[in-house]
Amino acid sequence: MSTQALSSPQTQSTQPKPLITGKKFDSIFCASILWLLGGTFADAWAHNNIPQLETFWTPWHGILYSGLLFLICSLTTIMIINRRRSRNWIEAIPQGYKAVFLAVGLMVLVGLSDMTWHLLFGVEQNIDALFSPTHLSGLICISLVATGPLYSMYVRRFTPSSFSDYFLLATAVLLPYILLVIALQSFSVFAHTWPVVTPVTFEIGQLAGIASMVIQATIFTFFVLYVTRFWTFKLGMFTYILGVVAIGLSIMNQLWYTIPVFLLGGVIVDLAYHFLAPSSKHLLEMRIFSAIAAGAPYAVYMIWVSSTMHVVWTIHMLVGTVYILLMLGWALSYLTYPPRRPAVDQPTKEE
């Protein structure tokens, strides 16, 4: 007994420390990327609201690229710690994050390319900022970075068990979703009150408004269907996701009414998910829920603008647009949850 007691501390001291990975790394990563996403918001706001923006050297780019530098430093520090506890550098990369480390490295090259592009061709404004080749390249890299936690959870078969776990899962869904909404904000009710504005060609304005809602509803419903296929969500998670998006995007064009609209829309989606309990075993409930996820936020939007503003859209357009989104959500559910095939006792020979 005495020999074992004396050797026990030595044995424990020689055991390698565990790697920083899994839920612990997810939490560190989500906190580290907030600075980068904040800089993305700030830069997008500047391109939308400062017409005289004519140089690369702006405070907004400073926030963006300092956030990238902070993320690089955080990842590098963890990599060094993990390398001392592992056999090689590849093993030191947390599970599911290899593409993230590659994308962060490429972002440095994209930043240099963006500076060169601005010096040669000037600074883009409004929708031009979306189609800039360097901005598109940066969007691809940041998208890979933002999907890191969600992909890692998928690879690890992460199963949330506490409030903090569910909050972390919802944040992992929020990161790539809000990034896409930022990139496509020109096609969004966060940038234009479509039923109120009257463009030069009224029909084009109507079509643009419907198309923007279809695009945004498709993106949100895609994320909803994807995550509910692999995880069970708790009540309030969709409200949290839509609420953060509404708060962030309303700053771009000061459309503050979108905050209560999409918070209420999120509550409806949460209640539908809670009471319908959609799953692969309950396909009808899943299709109804998918339709509600696509249409409910915009139904609240139509009711709000009709009640508080002078709309130029007719009742046919207001109600018909929501109807289109409901049908869209129902149809999208077939991509993730196709109909069950009938059971066949013996294979039949096709003619």
Secondary structure as the mmCIF struct_conf table of DSSP 4:
data_model
#
loop_
_struct_conf.conf_type_id
_struct_conf.id
_struct_conf.beg_label_comp_id
_struct_conf.beg_label_asym_id
_struct_conf.beg_label_seq_id
_struct_conf.end_label_comp_id
_struct_conf.end_label_asym_id
_struct_conf.end_label_seq_id
HELX_RH_AL_P HELX_RH_AL_P1 SER A 2 THR A 14
BEND BEND1 GLN A 15 GLN A 15
HELX_LH_PP_P HELX_LH_PP_P1 PRO A 16 LEU A 19
BEND BEND2 ILE A 20 ILE A 20
HELX_RH_AL_P HELX_RH_AL_P2 GLY A 22 ASN A 49
TURN_TY1_P TURN_TY1_P1 PRO A 51 GLN A 52
BEND BEND3 PHE A 56 PHE A 56
HELX_RH_AL_P HELX_RH_AL_P3 PRO A 59 ARG A 85
BEND BEND4 SER A 86 ASN A 88
HELX_RH_AL_P HELX_RH_AL_P4 TRP A 89 ALA A 92
BEND BEND5 ILE A 93 ILE A 93
HELX_LH_PP_P HELX_LH_PP_P2 PRO A 94 PRO A 94
TURN_TY1_P TURN_TY1_P2 GLN A 95 GLY A 96
HELX_RH_AL_P HELX_RH_AL_P5 LYS A 98 PHE A 121
TURN_TY1_P TURN_TY1_P3 ASN A 126 ILE A 127
HELX_RH_AL_P HELX_RH_AL_P6 ASP A 128 PHE A 131
HELX_RH_AL_P HELX_RH_AL_P7 PRO A 133 ALA A 146
TURN_TY1_P TURN_TY1_P4 THR A 147 THR A 147
HELX_RH_AL_P HELX_RH_AL_P8 GLY A 148 ARG A 156
TURN_TY1_P TURN_TY1_P5 ARG A 157 ARG A 157
BEND BEND6 SER A 162 SER A 162
HELX_RH_AL_P HELX_RH_AL_P9 PHE A 163 ALA A 183
TURN_TY1_P TURN_TY1_P6 LEU A 184 LEU A 184
HELX_RH_3T_P HELX_RH_3T_P1 GLN A 185 PHE A 187
BEND BEND7 SER A 188 SER A 188
TURN_TY1_P TURN_TY1_P7 VAL A 189 ALA A 191
TURN_TY1_P TURN_TY1_P8 TRP A 194 VAL A 196
BEND BEND8 VAL A 200 THR A 201
HELX_RH_AL_P HELX_RH_AL_P10 PHE A 202 PHE A 230
HELX_LH_PP_P HELX_LH_PP_P3 THR A 232 LYS A 234
TURN_TY1_P TURN_TY1_P9 LEU A 235 GLY A 236
HELX_RH_AL_P HELX_RH_AL_P11 MET A 237 ASN A 253
TURN_TY1_P TURN_TY1_P10 GLN A 254 GLN A 254
TURN_TY1_P TURN_TY1_P11 TRP A 256 TYR A 257
HELX_RH_AL_P HELX_RH_AL_P12 THR A 258 LEU A 276
STRN STRN1 SER A 279 SER A 279
TURN_TY1_P TURN_TY1_P12 SER A 280 LYS A 281
STRN STRN2 HIS A 282 HIS A 282
HELX_RH_AL_P HELX_RH_AL_P13 LEU A 283 THR A 308
BEND BEND9 MET A 309 MET A 309
BEND BEND10 TRP A 313 TRP A 313
HELX_RH_AL_P HELX_RH_AL_P14 ILE A 315 THR A 336
BEND BEND11 TYR A 337 TYR A 337
HELX_LH_PP_P HELX_LH_PP_P4 PRO A 338 ALA A 343
BEND BEND12 ASP A 345 GLN A 346
#
